[in-house]
Amino acid sequence: MSFQQLDPPLPIHVLDKGPGYAIAVIDYGQEHNLIWVTAINATGEIWCAPNPRVRMQANWTMGRARPAATMREGDCAAPAPLQAEPL
């Protein structure tokens, strides 16, 4: 098992919990998901979220759109659909 404190913390979104900051990662080895120790913005709660429940937050300067899994109906931050361009 290894425990890695993240400095600086990473802005993430935990599905069903909301946005927050990952402050550490726990790795129990090859047979387990990474565990993200996360402080949730809205409540201040600390949750240990398994890797499949964690998404990076949008970052406009890096060109990373908001993940579809974190969107709710009516969100104005929904990414525009991709358009194919002819060659």
PyMOL Python script that loads the backbone (N, CA, C, O; Angstrom):
from pymol import cmd

cmd.read_pdbstr("""\
ATOM      1  N   MET A   1       0.846  -1.170   0.000  1.00  0.00           N
ATOM      2  CA  MET A   1       0.000   0.000   0.000  1.00  0.00           C
ATOM      3  C   MET A   1       0.891   1.233   0.000  1.00  0.00           C
ATOM      4  O   MET A   1       1.915   1.282   0.682  1.00  0.00           O
ATOM      5  N   SER A   2       0.477   2.233  -0.785  1.00  0.00           N
ATOM      6  CA  SER A   2       1.189   3.510  -0.750  1.00  0.00           C
ATOM      7  C   SER A   2       0.178   4.646  -0.629  1.00  0.00           C
ATOM      8  O   SER A   2      -0.952   4.561  -1.110  1.00  0.00           O
ATOM      9  N   PHE A   3       0.623   5.707   0.028  1.00  0.00           N
ATOM     10  CA  PHE A   3      -0.190   6.902   0.235  1.00  0.00           C
ATOM     11  C   PHE A   3       0.606   8.078  -0.290  1.00  0.00           C
ATOM     12  O   PHE A   3       1.746   8.295   0.120  1.00  0.00           O
ATOM     13  N   GLN A   4       0.008   8.843  -1.201  1.00  0.00           N
ATOM     14  CA  GLN A   4       0.700   9.987  -1.790  1.00  0.00           C
ATOM     15  C   GLN A   4      -0.114  11.252  -1.573  1.00  0.00           C
ATOM     16  O   GLN A   4      -1.223  11.378  -2.092  1.00  0.00           O
ATOM     17  N   GLN A   5       0.434  12.190  -0.804  1.00  0.00           N
ATOM     18  CA  GLN A   5      -0.218  13.489  -0.642  1.00  0.00           C
ATOM     19  C   GLN A   5      -0.028  14.284  -1.922  1.00  0.00           C
ATOM     20  O   GLN A   5       1.066  14.297  -2.487  1.00  0.00           O
ATOM     21  N   LEU A   6      -1.078  14.944  -2.385  1.00  0.00           N
ATOM     22  CA  LEU A   6      -1.010  15.743  -3.605  1.00  0.00           C
ATOM     23  C   LEU A   6      -0.747  17.200  -3.241  1.00  0.00           C
ATOM     24  O   LEU A   6      -1.487  17.792  -2.456  1.00  0.00           O
ATOM     25  N   ASP A   7       0.300  17.769  -3.811  1.00  0.00           N
ATOM     26  CA  ASP A   7       0.654  19.151  -3.532  1.00  0.00           C
ATOM     27  C   ASP A   7       1.055  19.823  -4.831  1.00  0.00           C
ATOM     28  O   ASP A   7       2.180  19.621  -5.289  1.00  0.00           O
ATOM     29  N   PRO A   8       0.187  20.614  -5.443  1.00  0.00           N
ATOM     30  CA  PRO A   8      -1.073  21.117  -4.909  1.00  0.00           C
ATOM     31  C   PRO A   8      -2.199  20.094  -5.091  1.00  0.00           C
ATOM     32  O   PRO A   8      -2.076  19.165  -5.890  1.00  0.00           O
ATOM     33  N   PRO A   9      -3.307  20.271  -4.339  1.00  0.00           N
ATOM     34  CA  PRO A   9      -4.475  19.415  -4.545  1.00  0.00           C
ATOM     35  C   PRO A   9      -5.031  19.587  -5.956  1.00  0.00           C
ATOM     36  O   PRO A   9      -4.878  20.643  -6.569  1.00  0.00           O
ATOM     37  N   LEU A  10      -5.684  18.530  -6.467  1.00  0.00           N
ATOM     38  CA  LEU A  10      -6.250  18.555  -7.816  1.00  0.00           C
ATOM     39  C   LEU A  10      -7.751  18.812  -7.770  1.00  0.00           C
ATOM     40  O   LEU A  10      -8.455  18.167  -6.993  1.00  0.00           O
ATOM     41  N   PRO A  11      -8.265  19.744  -8.588  1.00  0.00           N
ATOM     42  CA  PRO A  11      -9.713  19.952  -8.648  1.00  0.00           C
ATOM     43  C   PRO A  11     -10.364  18.799  -9.412  1.00  0.00           C
ATOM     44  O   PRO A  11     -10.039  18.548 -10.572  1.00  0.00           O
ATOM     45  N   ILE A  12     -11.282  18.107  -8.749  1.00  0.00           N
ATOM     46  CA  ILE A  12     -11.953  16.957  -9.363  1.00  0.00           C
ATOM     47  C   ILE A  12     -13.445  17.020  -9.078  1.00  0.00           C
ATOM     48  O   ILE A  12     -13.913  17.877  -8.328  1.00  0.00           O
ATOM     49  N   HIS A  13     -14.182  16.103  -9.685  1.00  0.00           N
ATOM     50  CA  HIS A  13     -15.620  15.938  -9.442  1.00  0.00           C
ATOM     51  C   HIS A  13     -15.840  14.479  -9.067  1.00  0.00           C
ATOM     52  O   HIS A  13     -15.468  13.581  -9.821  1.00  0.00           O
ATOM     53  N   VAL A  14     -16.444  14.238  -7.905  1.00  0.00           N
ATOM     54  CA  VAL A  14     -16.788  12.882  -7.489  1.00  0.00           C
ATOM     55  C   VAL A  14     -18.255  12.667  -7.838  1.00  0.00           C
ATOM     56  O   VAL A  14     -19.123  13.404  -7.370  1.00  0.00           O
ATOM     57  N   LEU A  15     -18.529  11.658  -8.659  1.00  0.00           N
ATOM     58  CA  LEU A  15     -19.912  11.393  -9.055  1.00  0.00           C
ATOM     59  C   LEU A  15     -20.777  11.176  -7.820  1.00  0.00           C
ATOM     60  O   LEU A  15     -20.376  10.459  -6.902  1.00  0.00           O
ATOM     61  N   ASP A  16     -21.939  11.777  -7.788  1.00  0.00           N
ATOM     62  CA  ASP A  16     -22.918  11.730  -6.702  1.00  0.00           C
ATOM     63  C   ASP A  16     -22.511  12.512  -5.456  1.00  0.00           C
ATOM     64  O   ASP A  16     -23.261  12.533  -4.481  1.00  0.00           O
ATOM     65  N   LYS A  17     -21.340  13.157  -5.462  1.00  0.00           N
ATOM     66  CA  LYS A  17     -20.913  13.981  -4.324  1.00  0.00           C
ATOM     67  C   LYS A  17     -20.677  15.428  -4.722  1.00  0.00           C
ATOM     68  O   LYS A  17     -20.949  16.341  -3.943  1.00  0.00           O
ATOM     69  N   GLY A  18     -20.160  15.645  -5.961  1.00  0.00           N
ATOM     70  CA  GLY A  18     -19.942  16.991  -6.447  1.00  0.00           C
ATOM     71  C   GLY A  18     -18.473  17.340  -6.567  1.00  0.00           C
ATOM     72  O   GLY A  18     -17.600  16.493  -6.376  1.00  0.00           O
ATOM     73  N   PRO A  19     -18.208  18.618  -6.893  1.00  0.00           N
ATOM     74  CA  PRO A  19     -16.829  19.065  -7.077  1.00  0.00           C
ATOM     75  C   PRO A  19     -16.090  19.177  -5.754  1.00  0.00           C
ATOM     76  O   PRO A  19     -16.683  19.416  -4.701  1.00  0.00           O
ATOM     77  N   GLY A  20     -14.790  19.000  -5.839  1.00  0.00           N
ATOM     78  CA  GLY A  20     -13.948  19.119  -4.657  1.00  0.00           C
ATOM     79  C   GLY A  20     -12.490  19.086  -5.053  1.00  0.00           C
ATOM     80  O   GLY A  20     -12.147  19.252  -6.223  1.00  0.00           O
ATOM     81  N   TYR A  21     -11.634  18.870  -4.071  1.00  0.00           N
ATOM     82  CA  TYR A  21     -10.199  18.800  -4.308  1.00  0.00           C
ATOM     83  C   TYR A  21      -9.651  17.484  -3.778  1.00  0.00           C
ATOM     84  O   TYR A  21      -9.880  17.119  -2.624  1.00  0.00           O
ATOM     85  N   ALA A  22      -8.921  16.774  -4.639  1.00  0.00           N
ATOM     86  CA  ALA A  22      -8.233  15.561  -4.213  1.00  0.00           C
ATOM     87  C   ALA A  22      -6.980  15.996  -3.472  1.00  0.00           C
ATOM     88  O   ALA A  22      -6.147  16.719  -4.019  1.00  0.00           O
ATOM     89  N   ILE A  23      -6.848  15.554  -2.223  1.00  0.00           N
ATOM     90  CA  ILE A  23      -5.701  15.943  -1.413  1.00  0.00           C
ATOM     91  C   ILE A  23      -4.685  14.816  -1.276  1.00  0.00           C
ATOM     92  O   ILE A  23      -3.557  15.041  -0.837  1.00  0.00           O
ATOM     93  N   ALA A  24      -5.090  13.592  -1.655  1.00  0.00           N
ATOM     94  CA  ALA A  24      -4.174  12.450  -1.572  1.00  0.00           C
ATOM     95  C   ALA A  24      -4.714  11.307  -2.427  1.00  0.00           C
ATOM     96  O   ALA A  24      -5.886  11.293  -2.803  1.00  0.00           O
ATOM     97  N   VAL A  25      -3.838  10.352  -2.725  1.00  0.00           N
ATOM     98  CA  VAL A  25      -4.214   9.135  -3.448  1.00  0.00           C
ATOM     99  C   VAL A  25      -3.672   7.943  -2.668  1.00  0.00           C
ATOM    100  O   VAL A  25      -2.523   7.942  -2.226  1.00  0.00           O
ATOM    101  N   ILE A  26      -4.516   6.933  -2.507  1.00  0.00           N
ATOM    102  CA  ILE A  26      -4.105   5.690  -1.858  1.00  0.00           C
ATOM    103  C   ILE A  26      -4.083   4.600  -2.914  1.00  0.00           C
ATOM    104  O   ILE A  26      -5.046   4.439  -3.664  1.00  0.00           O
ATOM    105  N   ASP A  27      -2.995   3.855  -2.979  1.00  0.00           N
ATOM    106  CA  ASP A  27      -2.844   2.755  -3.939  1.00  0.00           C
ATOM    107  C   ASP A  27      -2.641   1.464  -3.157  1.00  0.00           C
ATOM    108  O   ASP A  27      -1.600   1.260  -2.533  1.00  0.00           O
ATOM    109  N   TYR A  28      -3.651   0.596  -3.197  1.00  0.00           N
ATOM    110  CA  TYR A  28      -3.579  -0.684  -2.488  1.00  0.00           C
ATOM    111  C   TYR A  28      -2.954  -1.788  -3.335  1.00  0.00           C
ATOM    112  O   TYR A  28      -2.812  -2.916  -2.865  1.00  0.00           O
ATOM    113  N   GLY A  29      -2.583  -1.483  -4.567  1.00  0.00           N
ATOM    114  CA  GLY A  29      -1.915  -2.473  -5.405  1.00  0.00           C
ATOM    115  C   GLY A  29      -2.707  -2.808  -6.649  1.00  0.00           C
ATOM    116  O   GLY A  29      -3.765  -2.234  -6.907  1.00  0.00           O
ATOM    117  N   GLN A  30      -2.181  -3.744  -7.413  1.00  0.00           N
ATOM    118  CA  GLN A  30      -2.705  -4.031  -8.750  1.00  0.00           C
ATOM    119  C   GLN A  30      -4.111  -4.617  -8.784  1.00  0.00           C
ATOM    120  O   GLN A  30      -4.752  -4.561  -9.833  1.00  0.00           O
ATOM    121  N   GLU A  31      -4.607  -5.162  -7.717  1.00  0.00           N
ATOM    122  CA  GLU A  31      -5.954  -5.765  -7.705  1.00  0.00           C
ATOM    123  C   GLU A  31      -7.030  -4.797  -7.222  1.00  0.00           C
ATOM    124  O   GLU A  31      -8.175  -5.199  -7.016  1.00  0.00           O
ATOM    125  N   HIS A  32      -6.675  -3.529  -7.040  1.00  0.00           N
ATOM    126  CA  HIS A  32      -7.608  -2.553  -6.477  1.00  0.00           C
ATOM    127  C   HIS A  32      -7.599  -1.265  -7.279  1.00  0.00           C
ATOM    128  O   HIS A  32      -6.615  -0.945  -7.946  1.00  0.00           O
ATOM    129  N   ASN A  33      -8.714  -0.518  -7.210  1.00  0.00           N
ATOM    130  CA  ASN A  33      -8.772   0.825  -7.790  1.00  0.00           C
ATOM    131  C   ASN A  33      -7.950   1.776  -6.933  1.00  0.00           C
ATOM    132  O   ASN A  33      -7.783   1.554  -5.734  1.00  0.00           O
ATOM    133  N   LEU A  34      -7.434   2.840  -7.554  1.00  0.00           N
ATOM    134  CA  LEU A  34      -6.870   3.928  -6.760  1.00  0.00           C
ATOM    135  C   LEU A  34      -7.994   4.533  -5.929  1.00  0.00           C
ATOM    136  O   LEU A  34      -9.148   4.540  -6.358  1.00  0.00           O
ATOM    137  N   ILE A  35      -7.669   5.037  -4.753  1.00  0.00           N
ATOM    138  CA  ILE A  35      -8.633   5.699  -3.880  1.00  0.00           C
ATOM    139  C   ILE A  35      -8.212   7.160  -3.757  1.00  0.00           C
ATOM    140  O   ILE A  35      -7.093   7.455  -3.339  1.00  0.00           O
ATOM    141  N   TRP A  36      -9.114   8.074  -4.123  1.00  0.00           N
ATOM    142  CA  TRP A  36      -8.840   9.509  -4.080  1.00  0.00           C
ATOM    143  C   TRP A  36      -9.420  10.086  -2.792  1.00  0.00           C
ATOM    144  O   TRP A  36     -10.633  10.048  -2.587  1.00  0.00           O
ATOM    145  N   VAL A  37      -8.564  10.619  -1.925  1.00  0.00           N
ATOM    146  CA  VAL A  37      -9.008  11.272  -0.698  1.00  0.00           C
ATOM    147  C   VAL A  37      -9.389  12.693  -1.098  1.00  0.00           C
ATOM    148  O   VAL A  37      -8.540  13.481  -1.514  1.00  0.00           O
ATOM    149  N   THR A  38     -10.680  13.011  -0.968  1.00  0.00           N
ATOM    150  CA  THR A  38     -11.223  14.222  -1.577  1.00  0.00           C
ATOM    151  C   THR A  38     -12.017  15.055  -0.578  1.00  0.00           C
ATOM    152  O   THR A  38     -12.845  14.525   0.162  1.00  0.00           O
ATOM    153  N   ALA A  39     -11.761  16.365  -0.561  1.00  0.00           N
ATOM    154  CA  ALA A  39     -12.555  17.314   0.215  1.00  0.00           C
ATOM    155  C   ALA A  39     -13.627  17.882  -0.719  1.00  0.00           C
ATOM    156  O   ALA A  39     -13.303  18.506  -1.729  1.00  0.00           O
ATOM    157  N   ILE A  40     -14.892  17.668  -0.384  1.00  0.00           N
ATOM    158  CA  ILE A  40     -16.011  18.123  -1.209  1.00  0.00           C
ATOM    159  C   ILE A  40     -16.287  19.604  -0.917  1.00  0.00           C
ATOM    160  O   ILE A  40     -16.441  19.998   0.239  1.00  0.00           O
ATOM    161  N   ASN A  41     -16.347  20.413  -1.973  1.00  0.00           N
ATOM    162  CA  ASN A  41     -16.501  21.868  -1.821  1.00  0.00           C
ATOM    163  C   ASN A  41     -17.759  22.270  -1.052  1.00  0.00           C
ATOM    164  O   ASN A  41     -17.684  23.082  -0.129  1.00  0.00           O
ATOM    165  N   ALA A  42     -18.907  21.713  -1.419  1.00  0.00           N
ATOM    166  CA  ALA A  42     -20.193  22.173  -0.872  1.00  0.00           C
ATOM    167  C   ALA A  42     -20.365  21.848   0.608  1.00  0.00           C
ATOM    168  O   ALA A  42     -21.002  22.609   1.336  1.00  0.00           O
ATOM    169  N   THR A  43     -19.805  20.730   1.063  1.00  0.00           N
ATOM    170  CA  THR A  43     -20.076  20.278   2.426  1.00  0.00           C
ATOM    171  C   THR A  43     -18.852  20.269   3.334  1.00  0.00           C
ATOM    172  O   THR A  43     -18.985  20.235   4.557  1.00  0.00           O
ATOM    173  N   GLY A  44     -17.663  20.298   2.741  1.00  0.00           N
ATOM    174  CA  GLY A  44     -16.448  20.182   3.536  1.00  0.00           C
ATOM    175  C   GLY A  44     -16.156  18.759   3.969  1.00  0.00           C
ATOM    176  O   GLY A  44     -15.181  18.511   4.680  1.00  0.00           O
ATOM    177  N   GLU A  45     -16.992  17.823   3.546  1.00  0.00           N
ATOM    178  CA  GLU A  45     -16.785  16.420   3.906  1.00  0.00           C
ATOM    179  C   GLU A  45     -15.544  15.873   3.205  1.00  0.00           C
ATOM    180  O   GLU A  45     -15.193  16.314   2.110  1.00  0.00           O
ATOM    181  N   ILE A  46     -14.893  14.919   3.841  1.00  0.00           N
ATOM    182  CA  ILE A  46     -13.772  14.201   3.253  1.00  0.00           C
ATOM    183  C   ILE A  46     -14.283  12.820   2.861  1.00  0.00           C
ATOM    184  O   ILE A  46     -14.792  12.073   3.697  1.00  0.00           O
ATOM    185  N   TRP A  47     -14.141  12.490   1.580  1.00  0.00           N
ATOM    186  CA  TRP A  47     -14.570  11.183   1.072  1.00  0.00           C
ATOM    187  C   TRP A  47     -13.386  10.486   0.421  1.00  0.00           C
ATOM    188  O   TRP A  47     -12.535  11.126  -0.198  1.00  0.00           O
ATOM    189  N   CYS A  48     -13.342   9.173   0.568  1.00  0.00           N
ATOM    190  CA  CYS A  48     -12.362   8.340  -0.135  1.00  0.00           C
ATOM    191  C   CYS A  48     -13.106   7.710  -1.309  1.00  0.00           C
ATOM    192  O   CYS A  48     -13.860   6.751  -1.143  1.00  0.00           O
ATOM    193  N   ALA A  49     -12.883   8.263  -2.489  1.00  0.00           N
ATOM    194  CA  ALA A  49     -13.637   7.863  -3.680  1.00  0.00           C
ATOM    195  C   ALA A  49     -12.812   6.919  -4.544  1.00  0.00           C
ATOM    196  O   ALA A  49     -11.647   7.196  -4.826  1.00  0.00           O
ATOM    197  N   PRO A  50     -13.414   5.790  -4.972  1.00  0.00           N
ATOM    198  CA  PRO A  50     -12.689   4.883  -5.871  1.00  0.00           C
ATOM    199  C   PRO A  50     -12.527   5.514  -7.261  1.00  0.00           C
ATOM    200  O   PRO A  50     -13.362   6.307  -7.697  1.00  0.00           O
ATOM    201  N   ASN A  51     -11.468   5.156  -7.925  1.00  0.00           N
ATOM    202  CA  ASN A  51     -11.095   5.752  -9.202  1.00  0.00           C
ATOM    203  C   ASN A  51     -12.246   5.849 -10.222  1.00  0.00           C
ATOM    204  O   ASN A  51     -12.363   6.888 -10.872  1.00  0.00           O
ATOM    205  N   PRO A  52     -13.108   4.818 -10.400  1.00  0.00           N
ATOM    206  CA  PRO A  52     -14.176   4.932 -11.400  1.00  0.00           C
ATOM    207  C   PRO A  52     -15.212   6.029 -11.102  1.00  0.00           C
ATOM    208  O   PRO A  52     -15.995   6.380 -11.985  1.00  0.00           O
ATOM    209  N   ARG A  53     -15.233   6.576  -9.878  1.00  0.00           N
ATOM    210  CA  ARG A  53     -16.204   7.610  -9.500  1.00  0.00           C
ATOM    211  C   ARG A  53     -15.617   9.017  -9.597  1.00  0.00           C
ATOM    212  O   ARG A  53     -16.308   9.987  -9.286  1.00  0.00           O
ATOM    213  N   VAL A  54     -14.364   9.151 -10.018  1.00  0.00           N
ATOM    214  CA  VAL A  54     -13.668  10.444 -10.014  1.00  0.00           C
ATOM    215  C   VAL A  54     -13.458  10.942 -11.438  1.00  0.00           C
ATOM    216  O   VAL A  54     -13.054  10.178 -12.316  1.00  0.00           O
ATOM    217  N   ARG A  55     -13.733  12.230 -11.668  1.00  0.00           N
ATOM    218  CA  ARG A  55     -13.530  12.869 -12.968  1.00  0.00           C
ATOM    219  C   ARG A  55     -12.747  14.153 -12.762  1.00  0.00           C
ATOM    220  O   ARG A  55     -12.919  14.830 -11.748  1.00  0.00           O
ATOM    221  N   MET A  56     -11.890  14.495 -13.715  1.00  0.00           N
ATOM    222  CA  MET A  56     -11.212  15.792 -13.681  1.00  0.00           C
ATOM    223  C   MET A  56     -12.241  16.872 -13.980  1.00  0.00           C
ATOM    224  O   MET A  56     -13.170  16.652 -14.757  1.00  0.00           O
ATOM    225  N   GLN A  57     -12.077  18.033 -13.368  1.00  0.00           N
ATOM    226  CA  GLN A  57     -12.957  19.156 -13.676  1.00  0.00           C
ATOM    227  C   GLN A  57     -12.542  19.773 -15.008  1.00  0.00           C
ATOM    228  O   GLN A  57     -11.423  19.578 -15.482  1.00  0.00           O
ATOM    229  N   ALA A  58     -13.452  20.506 -15.588  1.00  0.00           N
ATOM    230  CA  ALA A  58     -13.179  21.190 -16.859  1.00  0.00           C
ATOM    231  C   ALA A  58     -12.007  22.153 -16.679  1.00  0.00           C
ATOM    232  O   ALA A  58     -11.793  22.704 -15.599  1.00  0.00           O
ATOM    233  N   ASN A  59     -11.257  22.343 -17.759  1.00  0.00           N
ATOM    234  CA  ASN A  59     -10.157  23.306 -17.743  1.00  0.00           C
ATOM    235  C   ASN A  59     -10.084  23.929 -19.131  1.00  0.00           C
ATOM    236  O   ASN A  59      -9.565  23.324 -20.069  1.00  0.00           O
ATOM    237  N   TRP A  60     -10.603  25.130 -19.247  1.00  0.00           N
ATOM    238  CA  TRP A  60     -10.684  25.806 -20.541  1.00  0.00           C
ATOM    239  C   TRP A  60      -9.310  25.987 -21.163  1.00  0.00           C
ATOM    240  O   TRP A  60      -9.149  25.762 -22.362  1.00  0.00           O
ATOM    241  N   THR A  61      -8.316  26.388 -20.380  1.00  0.00           N
ATOM    242  CA  THR A  61      -6.987  26.644 -20.938  1.00  0.00           C
ATOM    243  C   THR A  61      -6.293  25.373 -21.418  1.00  0.00           C
ATOM    244  O   THR A  61      -5.420  25.436 -22.283  1.00  0.00           O
ATOM    245  N   MET A  62      -6.669  24.231 -20.870  1.00  0.00           N
ATOM    246  CA  MET A  62      -6.095  22.949 -21.302  1.00  0.00           C
ATOM    247  C   MET A  62      -6.938  22.291 -22.387  1.00  0.00           C
ATOM    248  O   MET A  62      -6.564  21.242 -22.912  1.00  0.00           O
ATOM    249  N   GLY A  63      -8.089  22.908 -22.730  1.00  0.00           N
ATOM    250  CA  GLY A  63      -8.952  22.348 -23.761  1.00  0.00           C
ATOM    251  C   GLY A  63      -9.752  21.148 -23.292  1.00  0.00           C
ATOM    252  O   GLY A  63     -10.214  20.356 -24.113  1.00  0.00           O
ATOM    253  N   ARG A  64      -9.926  20.998 -21.965  1.00  0.00           N
ATOM    254  CA  ARG A  64     -10.667  19.856 -21.429  1.00  0.00           C
ATOM    255  C   ARG A  64     -12.083  20.300 -21.088  1.00  0.00           C
ATOM    256  O   ARG A  64     -12.292  21.118 -20.192  1.00  0.00           O
ATOM    257  N   ALA A  65     -13.057  19.750 -21.818  1.00  0.00           N
ATOM    258  CA  ALA A  65     -14.469  20.074 -21.587  1.00  0.00           C
ATOM    259  C   ALA A  65     -14.946  19.413 -20.294  1.00  0.00           C
ATOM    260  O   ALA A  65     -14.314  18.499 -19.765  1.00  0.00           O
ATOM    261  N   ARG A  66     -16.069  19.902 -19.813  1.00  0.00           N
ATOM    262  CA  ARG A  66     -16.681  19.304 -18.629  1.00  0.00           C
ATOM    263  C   ARG A  66     -17.128  17.892 -18.965  1.00  0.00           C
ATOM    264  O   ARG A  66     -17.809  17.697 -19.972  1.00  0.00           O
ATOM    265  N   PRO A  67     -16.763  16.887 -18.146  1.00  0.00           N
ATOM    266  CA  PRO A  67     -17.158  15.507 -18.439  1.00  0.00           C
ATOM    267  C   PRO A  67     -18.672  15.348 -18.465  1.00  0.00           C
ATOM    268  O   PRO A  67     -19.373  15.886 -17.608  1.00  0.00           O
ATOM    269  N   ALA A  68     -19.172  14.611 -19.445  1.00  0.00           N
ATOM    270  CA  ALA A  68     -20.615  14.411 -19.602  1.00  0.00           C
ATOM    271  C   ALA A  68     -21.238  13.814 -18.350  1.00  0.00           C
ATOM    272  O   ALA A  68     -22.382  14.133 -18.024  1.00  0.00           O
ATOM    273  N   ALA A  69     -20.517  12.958 -17.645  1.00  0.00           N
ATOM    274  CA  ALA A  69     -21.060  12.295 -16.461  1.00  0.00           C
ATOM    275  C   ALA A  69     -21.370  13.277 -15.335  1.00  0.00           C
ATOM    276  O   ALA A  69     -22.137  12.947 -14.430  1.00  0.00           O
ATOM    277  N   THR A  70     -20.788  14.481 -15.371  1.00  0.00           N
ATOM    278  CA  THR A  70     -21.016  15.453 -14.303  1.00  0.00           C
ATOM    279  C   THR A  70     -22.069  16.485 -14.657  1.00  0.00           C
ATOM    280  O   THR A  70     -22.354  17.372 -13.853  1.00  0.00           O
ATOM    281  N   MET A  71     -22.659  16.389 -15.852  1.00  0.00           N
ATOM    282  CA  MET A  71     -23.638  17.375 -16.306  1.00  0.00           C
ATOM    283  C   MET A  71     -25.048  17.001 -15.880  1.00  0.00           C
ATOM    284  O   MET A  71     -25.408  15.828 -15.777  1.00  0.00           O
ATOM    285  N   ARG A  72     -25.830  18.044 -15.638  1.00  0.00           N
ATOM    286  CA  ARG A  72     -27.241  17.862 -15.333  1.00  0.00           C
ATOM    287  C   ARG A  72     -28.048  18.529 -16.430  1.00  0.00           C
ATOM    288  O   ARG A  72     -27.556  19.427 -17.113  1.00  0.00           O
ATOM    289  N   GLU A  73     -29.287  18.091 -16.599  1.00  0.00           N
ATOM    290  CA  GLU A  73     -30.153  18.677 -17.620  1.00  0.00           C
ATOM    291  C   GLU A  73     -30.272  20.178 -17.386  1.00  0.00           C
ATOM    292  O   GLU A  73     -30.520  20.620 -16.264  1.00  0.00           O
ATOM    293  N   GLY A  74     -30.095  20.954 -18.443  1.00  0.00           N
ATOM    294  CA  GLY A  74     -30.212  22.395 -18.353  1.00  0.00           C
ATOM    295  C   GLY A  74     -28.900  23.112 -18.079  1.00  0.00           C
ATOM    296  O   GLY A  74     -28.869  24.342 -18.074  1.00  0.00           O
ATOM    297  N   ASP A  75     -27.803  22.368 -17.848  1.00  0.00           N
ATOM    298  CA  ASP A  75     -26.511  23.013 -17.624  1.00  0.00           C
ATOM    299  C   ASP A  75     -26.102  23.813 -18.848  1.00  0.00           C
ATOM    300  O   ASP A  75     -26.227  23.340 -19.978  1.00  0.00           O
ATOM    301  N   CYS A  76     -25.616  25.018 -18.624  1.00  0.00           N
ATOM    302  CA  CYS A  76     -25.165  25.837 -19.745  1.00  0.00           C
ATOM    303  C   CYS A  76     -23.733  25.500 -20.137  1.00  0.00           C
ATOM    304  O   CYS A  76     -23.250  25.996 -21.154  1.00  0.00           O
ATOM    305  N   ALA A  77     -23.041  24.671 -19.357  1.00  0.00           N
ATOM    306  CA  ALA A  77     -21.644  24.330 -19.645  1.00  0.00           C
ATOM    307  C   ALA A  77     -21.516  23.063 -20.483  1.00  0.00           C
ATOM    308  O   ALA A  77     -20.422  22.517 -20.625  1.00  0.00           O
ATOM    309  N   ALA A  78     -22.627  22.598 -21.035  1.00  0.00           N
ATOM    310  CA  ALA A  78     -22.576  21.388 -21.855  1.00  0.00           C
ATOM    311  C   ALA A  78     -21.708  21.633 -23.084  1.00  0.00           C
ATOM    312  O   ALA A  78     -21.833  22.672 -23.734  1.00  0.00           O
ATOM    313  N   PRO A  79     -20.818  20.674 -23.412  1.00  0.00           N
ATOM    314  CA  PRO A  79     -19.967  20.877 -24.579  1.00  0.00           C
ATOM    315  C   PRO A  79     -20.781  20.827 -25.870  1.00  0.00           C
ATOM    316  O   PRO A  79     -21.772  20.104 -25.971  1.00  0.00           O
ATOM    317  N   ALA A  80     -20.343  21.606 -26.845  1.00  0.00           N
ATOM    318  CA  ALA A  80     -20.999  21.577 -28.147  1.00  0.00           C
ATOM    319  C   ALA A  80     -20.681  20.256 -28.839  1.00  0.00           C
ATOM    320  O   ALA A  80     -19.579  19.732 -28.677  1.00  0.00           O
ATOM    321  N   PRO A  81     -21.629  19.702 -29.612  1.00  0.00           N
ATOM    322  CA  PRO A  81     -21.351  18.451 -30.305  1.00  0.00           C
ATOM    323  C   PRO A  81     -20.224  18.646 -31.326  1.00  0.00           C
ATOM    324  O   PRO A  81     -20.098  19.712 -31.930  1.00  0.00           O
ATOM    325  N   LEU A  82     -19.427  17.626 -31.506  1.00  0.00           N
ATOM    326  CA  LEU A  82     -18.343  17.679 -32.477  1.00  0.00           C
ATOM    327  C   LEU A  82     -18.871  17.600 -33.887  1.00  0.00           C
ATOM    328  O   LEU A  82     -19.819  16.862 -34.158  1.00  0.00           O
ATOM    329  N   GLN A  83     -18.270  18.350 -34.787  1.00  0.00           N
ATOM    330  CA  GLN A  83     -18.659  18.349 -36.191  1.00  0.00           C
ATOM    331  C   GLN A  83     -17.515  17.788 -37.026  1.00  0.00           C
ATOM    332  O   GLN A  83     -16.368  18.207 -36.869  1.00  0.00           O
ATOM    333  N   ALA A  84     -17.816  16.855 -37.901  1.00  0.00           N
ATOM    334  CA  ALA A  84     -16.801  16.310 -38.803  1.00  0.00           C
ATOM    335  C   ALA A  84     -16.569  17.287 -39.954  1.00  0.00           C
ATOM    336  O   ALA A  84     -17.515  17.843 -40.513  1.00  0.00           O
ATOM    337  N   GLU A  85     -15.314  17.484 -40.296  1.00  0.00           N
ATOM    338  CA  GLU A  85     -14.977  18.379 -41.402  1.00  0.00           C
ATOM    339  C   GLU A  85     -14.526  17.543 -42.591  1.00  0.00           C
ATOM    340  O   GLU A  85     -13.777  16.582 -42.418  1.00  0.00           O
ATOM    341  N   PRO A  86     -14.972  17.894 -43.806  1.00  0.00           N
ATOM    342  CA  PRO A  86     -14.522  17.140 -44.981  1.00  0.00           C
ATOM    343  C   PRO A  86     -13.026  17.388 -45.223  1.00  0.00           C
ATOM    344  O   PRO A  86     -12.501  18.463 -44.934  1.00  0.00           O
ATOM    345  N   LEU A  87     -12.369  16.378 -45.752  1.00  0.00           N
ATOM    346  CA  LEU A  87     -10.925  16.513 -46.064  1.00  0.00           C
ATOM    347  C   LEU A  87     -10.705  17.218 -47.362  1.00  0.00           C
ATOM    348  O   LEU A  87      -9.560  17.414 -47.772  1.00  0.00           O
TER     349      LEU A  87
END
""", "prot")
cmd.dss("prot")
cmd.show_as("cartoon", "prot")
cmd.util.cbc("prot")
cmd.orient("prot")
